[in-house]
Amino acid sequence: MKHLRIDSGKGQYSIDGTVWTDLDKLGKDDLFKLIDLALADNFEMDSYVKEQIPNPAHEVIYRNLSTKLTELLGKRDRFRDESQQLFREALMKYQG
């Protein structure tokens, strides 16, 4: 499901895939939701193309957000494995 897109020269995000909000209205809670969604298996976003976003604020936000989410997607499996290992170690420590 797509959660980050470029539409009509603006960067937009969606938590549910149907309601789209301009990136300049992105708050902390929705940012954390996007990160959680990116850690799931079904996260999609439009590729960053500077010329498609003439609005300077949207361009900067989209560029930075898409770069960070792309990095996270690339490290998603490693991040999951490390998180599970940390949880497993803590569980063993407190069960023992």
C-alpha positions in Angstrom: 0.0 0.0 0.0 1.3 3.5 -0.9 1.8 5.8 2.0 4.0 8.6 0.5 3.3 10.2 -2.9 3.8 13.2 -5.1 0.5 14.6 -6.3 -0.2 17.9 -8.1 3.3 19.2 -7.3 3.0 18.5 -3.5 4.3 15.8 -1.3 1.5 13.9 0.6 1.3 11.1 3.1 -1.4 8.6 4.1 -1.7 6.4 7.1 -4.6 4.4 5.8 -3.9 4.5 2.1 -7.1 6.5 1.3 -7.0 9.8 3.2 -4.0 11.9 1.9 -2.6 14.9 3.8 0.0 17.5 2.6 3.5 16.9 4.1 3.7 20.3 5.6 1.0 19.2 8.0 2.9 16.1 9.1 3.1 15.8 12.9 5.1 13.7 15.3 2.4 11.1 15.8 1.8 10.6 12.1 5.6 10.4 11.5 5.8 7.6 14.1 2.9 5.8 12.4 4.7 6.1 9.0 7.8 4.6 10.6 5.8 1.7 12.0 4.2 1.2 8.6 7.6 1.2 6.9 8.7 -1.6 9.2 5.7 -3.6 8.0 5.9 -5.6 4.8 3.6 -3.6 2.6 5.0 -0.1 2.5 5.3 1.8 -0.8 6.2 5.4 -1.8 6.8 7.4 -4.9 10.4 7.9 -5.8 11.8 11.4 -5.1 12.0 13.6 -8.2 12.8 17.2 -7.4 11.3 18.6 -10.5 7.9 17.1 -9.6 7.7 19.1 -6.4 7.9 22.8 -7.1 6.8 23.8 -3.6 10.1 24.3 -1.7 8.8 23.3 1.7 7.2 20.1 0.3 10.4 19.3 -1.7 12.6 19.5 1.4 10.3 17.5 3.5 9.7 14.8 0.8 13.4 14.5 0.0 14.4 14.1 3.6 11.5 11.8 4.6 11.8 9.6 1.5 15.6 9.3 2.0 15.2 8.2 5.7 12.4 5.8 4.9 14.3 4.3 2.0 17.3 3.7 4.4 14.9 2.2 7.0 13.4 -0.1 4.4 16.8 -1.3 3.4 17.6 -2.1 7.0 14.2 -3.4 8.0 15.1 -7.1 8.3 18.2 -6.3 10.3 16.3 -4.0 12.5 13.6 -6.6 13.2 16.2 -9.3 13.9 18.1 -7.0 16.3 14.8 -6.0 18.1 13.8 -9.6 18.5 17.2 -10.5 19.8 17.1 -7.7 22.4 13.6 -8.7 23.5 14.7 -12.4 23.7 17.7 -11.5 25.8 15.6 -9.3 28.2 12.9 -12.1 28.4 15.6 -14.7 29.3 17.2 -12.4 31.9 13.9 -11.7 33.7 12.6 -15.2 33.4 15.8 -16.8 34.8 
